[in-house]
Structure formats: structure tokens, C-alpha cells
Amino acid sequence: MFFETIPAIRPPITLPAAITAKIIPVRCGIFSIVVKAGIAISNAVKSYLIKRGEIPTGYTIDVVYYGFQKDTSTNAAGLGLITNIMNGQSSNYKIGTIGRLVPQKDYPTLLSAFSNVLKSAPNTDLYVVGEGYLQKDLIELSKSLGIKDKVHWLGKTAYIKEFLSKIDLFVLPSKYEGFGLVLLEAMVAKKPIIAANNSAIPEVLGKSYDGLFSTGDVNTLTQHIKTAITGNNFSEGLVQSYASQLDLFDPSKMNINIKNVYSNAGF
């Protein structure tokens, strides 16, 4: 969910029931509570709502980013499972991505770029975590591109941190993201990230982040991946450049910002 009257919270904070009831729209018979304010999880979502005319007059929208714990601990069993899967391949370099197999995630762009990368970096493999109705079509695309044996569909897993710990590069080619929580997961894992420059993605990584590419631009994505594979300085620079961004998503800041929303609404 991109927009909420009460946000999805990590970790949860406890607010008085009376305050919650005054913010959430409730309609039951002749009883009605009018919504006064709302929270969007990114400026991209706020702009989208305004552009579509979905914000009524007198309604205040505040942006409050997710609070995300910087926890890098891994599950031993899960790490062993992921390691066994990846060690079955001969790749020297592992590219990973996470997301539903749906049009929004724009996997055709990633697969096309990856097929280009393999021409100069054949000891590279792509690992995809996620499920979705496009899986058969994407597998067929990988076959037509001649990269079927180099793309590994891992399905859905609870071991995201374990997966991220085993890859060398994370790529997010999405056409749009309301926030892109998976970016924070990759950032906490200190992985170089290459991502499409749209919606909330540059809010998370930073607008001047060097790993951004124009949405759907296969050539630029190809070049970024090649540079990451061959240039340690580029990859290290990507990690360093987003390090300060993580401070925006500190759970204590989220708690303070949410409390300020309620305070400004008159509670």
C-alpha cells in the first residue's frame, strides 16, 4: 500500500486509540468521522496523489519514510540453503534482483542488458528472487536471448538478508516504485546498487546517485553493470554514496515524524 491514513510501521509504535480513531475514516450508518490528515510513504506517492486530484481541499498530506532497522544478522539454515543453490553455479560474479514477476518490475530490460553483459563477462550469473504470472514468459525470453542457463529463478524466499549477502551487485529495473523497500535491504547489506531513475527510487538512493539509469534504457544499464563488474572503485563508490541516505530511514526519525503529524493535526 502506497498511501495510508496510518502508515505501515517498522518497528511499530503505540498510539492512543482515541487518536487513531480520529484519523482513520470510519463510516457506519449515520456515524461518520472526517479524515483530517494522511501520511504518504514518499514524495513520489504524494505527488502522484496530488496529480490525480485525489487530495481533497483542506486535507494535509505529510511524507514519513519507513523506519528500517540496520540488522545484518543472518539465519544459519537459510544461509546454508542459499549458499548451496549459488555454489552449484560456476559464476565468478553474481547479480541479484528481488521482486514480483510482473510488468511493473521491467525484467525484460534487465534480461536484455544481462545478455549484453555476458558477451564480455561470461562468468556472470543472474539470480531472481520472486514469483509472478510472468515467469513463463520471462523464462521464454531468457531462452530466446540465449541466456537460459545463466538466469536462475529462485522463487519466493524468507531469506532475503541471506540472499543479499551472497550477491555482488543488486539491480532494480522497476518502471515505478511507491518506495522500494528492497533498496533499503540492499543498502543495509552494503551492496552496490543499479536502479531505474524514477518515482521514489532516487529519493531512497539519492538524486545524484551514480548507479541510476533512465527507465528501460538497456544500453546504459548494460554499461553500468559492466563497470561494476570490472571496476571495484565504481562499486565501492556506489556503496559510499548512499551510506548517508540510510540516516533518513532511522526508526527513531520515523517515530518522531509520525508523532509530529498527529500533533500538527491538533491531537
N, C-alpha and C positions, 0 to 999 in steps of 0.2 A: 504494500500500500504506500503510495507516494505522499498522500496528504491526509492528515488526521487531526481531529479535534483534541485528542490526547495522543501523544506520539508513542511509537514502539520504543521502549526504553532499555538500554543496556548500560549498566545494570539497572534494575527497577528502583524507582524512588516512591515513597509513600506520601500521598497527598490526602487531605481530609475528604471524606465522602461528599460533604456539602459543597466543597469547591468543585469537585469533579462533576457533580450533578448540574451545576450552573453553567458549565462549559459545554457539556455534551448535549446535542439537540435531542429532545425527547418529545414524542407525540403519542398520546394515548387518550382517545375520546376527545373531550374538550380541554384536556390538560396539555399545555404546551410550554416549553422552555426555549427561549430565544438564544441562539448562539451569538456570543459577543466577539470571540476571537478564535483563531486557529493557529496551528503550527504546521509549517512545511519543512520537509527534511533537507531541502536545498534551495538555493536561489533559482536554480533552473526550474524546479517544480513551481515555485511561487510565480515566476514569470509566465510559465505555461498556463497557470490558472487565471492570471490577470488577462493574458492574451485571449483566452477563450471566453472571457466575460463571466467567469464562474464565481467571482468575489462580489457579493452584494454590497451596496452602499453602507458605510458605517461598520463594515466588518474588517477587523485587523488581522493581517497575516504576519506572523513572525517566523523567521528561519532559525531552527535549532538543529544543529548537526547531531548525529548519533554520538554517544559516548562509547568508546571502544577500548577494552582492556588490552594492554600490551603483554599478552600472555603467549609465550613461545614454547611452553611445555608440550610434550608430545606423549601419545599413548604408545607404549611399547609394542603391544599386539598390532595396533594399527600401522605403526611404522614398519614393523616386520612384513605386514601384508603388502603395503605399498612398495617397499624395497624389493620384495620377491617379484612383483609384477614388472618393475622397471629394470631389474637386473637381468631379466630374460631378453632384453634388447642389447644390441651391440653399439648403441649410440654413445658418442663422447659428449654430446651436448643435448640437453633435454629442455624442450619448450613446453610450457603448460598453459592451459586455459580452463576456466570454470564457468559454467552457465548452462541454462536450459537450451536444448537444441530446437530453437525457434527462430523465425526471421529476424527478430529484434537483435539477436546476438551476432548476426552477419558472419557466420562461419565460412561462407563461400569466399569472402575476401581473405580470410586467414589461410584457408586451404590453397588458394591460388598463389598467395605470397610464399607460403611454405614450399610449394612445388618449385618456385623460382630459387628459393634458398638452397634446396637440395642439389642444384646443379653445381654449386661451388662448395657446398658443405654437406656432403653425402652422409657423414656420420652424425646426423642430427635426427631426432625423433620428436614427434608432436603427441602430447598426451591431453586428452579431452575428458574432463570430469563433468558429467551432466546427462540428463535424459530429455527426451522430447520427441514429438511426432515427426521431426525432420531427419531423424537418424538414418533411415534407409536411404533417403535422398542424398544425404551428406556422404554416406559410405559410397554410393554410386559415383558421386562427384570425385571422391578421392581415387576411385578406380580409374575414372576417365582421365584424371590428371597424372596417372601412373605413380601415385604415392600411397597406395592402399596399405602396403606393408610397413610404412613409416608413420602411419597415423593410428593411434591406439585409443579406443573408445572405452573408458573405464566405468561408465555409468555413474550412478549416484553413490556418494560415499559420505560417511560421517567424519572421515579422517582428512579434513581439509588442511589442517596445520601439518600433518604428516606428509601429505602430497606436496605442499609448497616447499617443505624442507628438502625435497629430493630433486626439484627442478632448478634449471639455471636461469630461466627467463620466463616471465609471465606476460601474456598478451591478452588484451581485452579489445576486440574489434567492434563492439556493440554500436548500433545505429543511434541508440539513446539509452540513458540510464537515469532513473529518478535520483539515485545516489551512487550506487555501485559499491555496496558493502564489501564485495570481494577484493576491491582495491585496497581497503584498509587491511584486510587479512594478508595480502601480498606485501604491503608496506611494513607491517609488523614483522613479517618473515624476512625483511630486508632483501627482497628480490628486485632486480631491475625490472621495470615495467614499461611496456609499449602499449599505448592505448589510443583509441579514436578520440579526436578532439571535438567533442560535442556534449550537449546537455550538462550534467553535473560532473562529468569526468574531470575537466580542468579545475573545478572547484576543489576536488579532492587532492589531485596531484600537484596543483599549482598552474596558473595560467601560462607561465613561461617555461614549463617543464619540457625538456628536450625530447622526451620519449613520446610526444603526441604526434599523431598523423591525421591528415584530413580523412573524414569518414569515407570508407570504400576505396581509398587510394592504395591499390595493390602495390604499385611501384615504390611508393615511399615506405610502406610497411615492409616490403622486401628489403629495402636498403637499411632500415633501422635494425631489422633482425640480423642482417649480415654484419653490420657494425658491432652489434652486441656480441656476436659470436667471435669476431676477430679482434675486437678491441676491449681489453679489460678496463682501460681508463674510461671508456664510454659507459660501460655497465656500472662501474663504481661511482661515476659522476651522477648517474640517474638515481641511485640509492641515496647519495648525499643530498641531492637537490630536493627530494621530498621529505627528508628527515624532519625538518621544522614543521611541515604540514601536519604531522601527527599530533602536534600540540592542540590543534583546532578541535580534535575529537577526543579530548580527555574527558572521562566520565564526570569529573567534578565540574567542568565547564558546562556540560550539558545540564546537570542538576541546577546550577545557578541560573542558566538561561531560561529553563522551564519555570523556575520559581519567579523570575522576572516577568514572564508572560502573564502569569496569574496576578502578580502584583499590579502590573500595568492595566489589567482588565478590571481592577477595582476590588480584588479579593485580599 
